[in-house]
């Protein structure tokens, strides 16, 4: 003989047990502070919940409120959070800091989706109320589809340039300017920017800042050029570094510096240079972007443009919640200031000759 199913405890049962209204139960369990609920009432509700073993049904709550109580985060690639990349870690910490006092959850879309349409369905099926996209390529079909569907979305780093949207980024142009100006003032006269494929919006902005620094120094435009490099992966670092050196040609005649848009390329170049009998900054100077622990702990520590990554994550979260809640006048593209952290990977060339 089958056992009868246990009775499902409902919000109404909690209300009767605590001697309050169902609306009071809902307000208490929402987790949001509400001055209409006295502390004594809140405690009675929570004690009733524990006695009855009540478990709130999130699907039912979503049907009533129209909200899931979650925001989504979609990285540029499923592996973005698995390769110990400090950039993504700092952004995610900022996003978490932005939701922790709002009693919301973060859903990380980390699956290797077969195509963007499957990911689009996963994002818009009611599992999240809005989404933060990190570093999606220009023209990314997921980004365009979400905007077309008027789904709440905030971009970090990359965003569709010709469409109205909400994005958080740093002042990339100023970052490129600070990096190049420092190198030029330190005596470097050949600046090479590592590049692969079509430059993203943030790379174009950084290069514009670098060109401004060269122009202000009254140096010829060829002082700064792009260096098209092959793909770098976990297994070909030594070969990749050798190929970059070959592309540089006669680097010994003119003080040479490499500028990279990320710490992955910068730290590996520094690492494998030593294996090839070369060193930083004696043979090459290196300037990276982001200035996380990856740059600080490199050998030697890398001069780097610091983005306020935690603050970017927090502001992205705040902006997304404003869109979800229908706030008016939510700013569109917001840029945060940067600074240059000068470390041992650059030096004053003239002082080095003494």
FENZIZI-V186064 format. One record per residue. N is the residue number from 1. RES is the residue in one small letter. BURIAL is I if it has 24 or more other ideal C-beta (glycine too) atoms within 12 Angstrom, else O. Layout:
n:N res:RES burial:BURIAL
n:N res:RES burial:BURIAL
This chain:
n:1 res:x burial:O
n:2 res:x burial:O
n:3 res:x burial:O
n:4 res:x burial:O
n:5 res:x burial:O
n:6 res:x burial:O
n:7 res:x burial:O
n:8 res:x burial:O
n:9 res:x burial:O
n:10 res:x burial:O
n:11 res:x burial:I
n:12 res:x burial:O
n:13 res:x burial:O
n:14 res:x burial:I
n:15 res:x burial:I
n:16 res:x burial:O
n:17 res:x burial:I
n:18 res:x burial:I
n:19 res:x burial:O
n:20 res:x burial:I
n:21 res:x burial:O
n:22 res:x burial:O
n:23 res:x burial:O
n:24 res:x burial:I
n:25 res:x burial:I
n:26 res:x burial:I
n:27 res:x burial:I
n:28 res:x burial:I
n:29 res:x burial:I
n:30 res:x burial:I
n:31 res:x burial:O
n:32 res:x burial:O
n:33 res:x burial:O
n:34 res:x burial:O
n:35 res:x burial:O
n:36 res:x burial:O
n:37 res:x burial:I
n:38 res:x burial:O
n:39 res:x burial:O
n:40 res:x burial:O
n:41 res:x burial:I
n:42 res:x burial:I
n:43 res:x burial:O
n:44 res:x burial:I
n:45 res:x burial:I
n:46 res:x burial:I
n:47 res:x burial:O
n:48 res:x burial:I
n:49 res:x burial:I
n:50 res:x burial:O
n:51 res:x burial:O
n:52 res:x burial:I
n:53 res:x burial:O
n:54 res:x burial:I
n:55 res:x burial:O
n:56 res:x burial:I
n:57 res:x burial:O
n:58 res:x burial:O
n:59 res:x burial:O
n:60 res:x burial:O
n:61 res:x burial:O
n:62 res:x burial:O
n:63 res:x burial:O
n:64 res:x burial:O
n:65 res:x burial:O
n:66 res:x burial:O
n:67 res:x burial:I
n:68 res:x burial:I
n:69 res:x burial:I
n:70 res:x burial:I
n:71 res:x burial:I
n:72 res:x burial:I
n:73 res:x burial:I
n:74 res:x burial:I
n:75 res:x burial:I
n:76 res:x burial:I
n:77 res:x burial:O
n:78 res:x burial:O
n:79 res:x burial:O
n:80 res:x burial:I
n:81 res:x burial:I
n:82 res:x burial:O
n:83 res:x burial:O
n:84 res:x burial:O
n:85 res:x burial:I
n:86 res:x burial:I
n:87 res:x burial:I
n:88 res:x burial:I
n:89 res:x burial:I
n:90 res:x burial:I
n:91 res:x burial:I
n:92 res:x burial:I
n:93 res:x burial:I
n:94 res:x burial:I
n:95 res:x burial:I
n:96 res:x burial:I
n:97 res:x burial:I
n:98 res:x burial:I
n:99 res:x burial:I
n:100 res:x burial:O
n:101 res:x burial:O
n:102 res:x burial:I
n:103 res:x burial:O
n:104 res:x burial:I
n:105 res:x burial:O
n:106 res:x burial:I
n:107 res:x burial:I
n:108 res:x burial:I
n:109 res:x burial:I
n:110 res:x burial:O
n:111 res:x burial:O
n:112 res:x burial:O
n:113 res:x burial:O
n:114 res:x burial:O
n:115 res:x burial:O
n:116 res:x burial:O
n:117 res:x burial:O
n:118 res:x burial:O
n:119 res:x burial:I
n:120 res:x burial:I
n:121 res:x burial:O
n:122 res:x burial:I
n:123 res:x burial:I
n:124 res:x burial:I
n:125 res:x burial:O
n:126 res:x burial:O
n:127 res:x burial:I
n:128 res:x burial:I
n:129 res:x burial:I
n:130 res:x burial:I
n:131 res:x burial:I
n:132 res:x burial:I
n:133 res:x burial:I
n:134 res:x burial:I
n:135 res:x burial:I
n:136 res:x burial:I
n:137 res:x burial:I
n:138 res:x burial:I
n:139 res:x burial:O
n:140 res:x burial:I
n:141 res:x burial:O
n:142 res:x burial:I
n:143 res:x burial:I
n:144 res:x burial:I
n:145 res:x burial:I
n:146 res:x burial:I
n:147 res:x burial:I
n:148 res:x burial:O
n:149 res:x burial:O
n:150 res:x burial:O
n:151 res:x burial:I
n:152 res:x burial:I
n:153 res:x burial:I
n:154 res:x burial:I
n:155 res:x burial:I
n:156 res:x burial:I
n:157 res:x burial:I
n:158 res:x burial:I
n:159 res:x burial:I
n:160 res:x burial:I
n:161 res:x burial:O
n:162 res:x burial:O
n:163 res:x burial:O
n:164 res:x burial:O
n:165 res:x burial:I
n:166 res:x burial:I
n:167 res:x burial:I
n:168 res:x burial:I
n:169 res:x burial:I
n:170 res:x burial:I
n:171 res:x burial:I
n:172 res:x burial:I
n:173 res:x burial:I
n:174 res:x burial:I
n:175 res:x burial:I
n:176 res:x burial:I
n:177 res:x burial:I
n:178 res:x burial:I
n:179 res:x burial:I
n:180 res:x burial:I
n:181 res:x burial:I
n:182 res:x burial:I
n:183 res:x burial:I
n:184 res:x burial:I
n:185 res:x burial:I
n:186 res:x burial:I
n:187 res:x burial:I
n:188 res:x burial:I
n:189 res:x burial:I
n:190 res:x burial:I
n:191 res:x burial:I
n:192 res:x burial:I
n:193 res:x burial:I
n:194 res:x burial:I
n:195 res:x burial:I
n:196 res:x burial:O
n:197 res:x burial:O
n:198 res:x burial:O
n:199 res:x burial:I
n:200 res:x burial:I
n:201 res:x burial:I
n:202 res:x burial:I
n:203 res:x burial:I
n:204 res:x burial:O
n:205 res:x burial:I
n:206 res:x burial:I
n:207 res:x burial:I
n:208 res:x burial:I
n:209 res:x burial:I
n:210 res:x burial:I
n:211 res:x burial:I
n:212 res:x burial:I
n:213 res:x burial:I
n:214 res:x burial:I
n:215 res:x burial:O
n:216 res:x burial:O
n:217 res:x burial:I
n:218 res:x burial:O
n:219 res:x burial:I
n:220 res:x burial:O
n:221 res:x burial:O
n:222 res:x burial:O
n:223 res:x burial:I
n:224 res:x burial:I
n:225 res:x burial:I
n:226 res:x burial:I
n:227 res:x burial:I
n:228 res:x burial:O
n:229 res:x burial:I
n:230 res:x burial:O
n:231 res:x burial:O
n:232 res:x burial:I
n:233 res:x burial:O
n:234 res:x burial:O
n:235 res:x burial:O
n:236 res:x burial:O
n:237 res:x burial:I
n:238 res:x burial:O
n:239 res:x burial:O
n:240 res:x burial:I
n:241 res:x burial:I
n:242 res:x burial:O
n:243 res:x burial:O
n:244 res:x burial:I
n:245 res:x burial:I
n:246 res:x burial:O
n:247 res:x burial:O
n:248 res:x burial:I
n:249 res:x burial:O
n:250 res:x burial:O
n:251 res:x burial:I
n:252 res:x burial:O
n:253 res:x burial:O
n:254 res:x burial:O
n:255 res:x burial:I
n:256 res:x burial:I
n:257 res:x burial:I
n:258 res:x burial:I
n:259 res:x burial:I
n:260 res:x burial:I
n:261 res:x burial:I
n:262 res:x burial:I
n:263 res:x burial:I
n:264 res:x burial:I
n:265 res:x burial:I
n:266 res:x burial:I
n:267 res:x burial:I
n:268 res:x burial:I
n:269 res:x burial:I
n:270 res:x burial:I
n:271 res:x burial:I
n:272 res:x burial:I
n:273 res:x burial:I
n:274 res:x burial:O
n:275 res:x burial:O
n:276 res:x burial:O
n:277 res:x burial:O
n:278 res:x burial:I
n:279 res:x burial:O
n:280 res:x burial:I
n:281 res:x burial:I
n:282 res:x burial:I
n:283 res:x burial:I
n:284 res:x burial:I
n:285 res:x burial:I
n:286 res:x burial:I
n:287 res:x burial:I
n:288 res:x burial:I
n:289 res:x burial:I
n:290 res:x burial:I
n:291 res:x burial:I
n:292 res:x burial:I
n:293 res:x burial:O
n:294 res:x burial:I
n:295 res:x burial:I
n:296 res:x burial:I
n:297 res:x burial:O
n:298 res:x burial:I
n:299 res:x burial:O
n:300 res:x burial:I
n:301 res:x burial:I
n:302 res:x burial:I
n:303 res:x burial:I
n:304 res:x burial:I
n:305 res:x burial:I
n:306 res:x burial:I
n:307 res:x burial:I
n:308 res:x burial:I
n:309 res:x burial:I
n:310 res:x burial:I
n:311 res:x burial:I
n:312 res:x burial:I
n:313 res:x burial:I
n:314 res:x burial:I
n:315 res:x burial:I
n:316 res:x burial:I
n:317 res:x burial:I
n:318 res:x burial:I
n:319 res:x burial:I
n:320 res:x burial:I
n:321 res:x burial:I
n:322 res:x burial:I
n:323 res:x burial:I
n:324 res:x burial:I
n:325 res:x burial:O
n:326 res:x burial:O
n:327 res:x burial:O
n:328 res:x burial:O
n:329 res:x burial:O
n:330 res:x burial:I
n:331 res:x burial:O
n:332 res:x burial:O
n:333 res:x burial:I
n:334 res:x burial:I
n:335 res:x burial:I
n:336 res:x burial:I
n:337 res:x burial:O
n:338 res:x burial:I
n:339 res:x burial:O
n:340 res:x burial:I
n:341 res:x burial:I
n:342 res:x burial:I
n:343 res:x burial:I
n:344 res:x burial:I
n:345 res:x burial:I
n:346 res:x burial:I
n:347 res:x burial:I
n:348 res:x burial:O
n:349 res:x burial:I
n:350 res:x burial:O
n:351 res:x burial:O
n:352 res:x burial:O
n:353 res:x burial:O
n:354 res:x burial:O
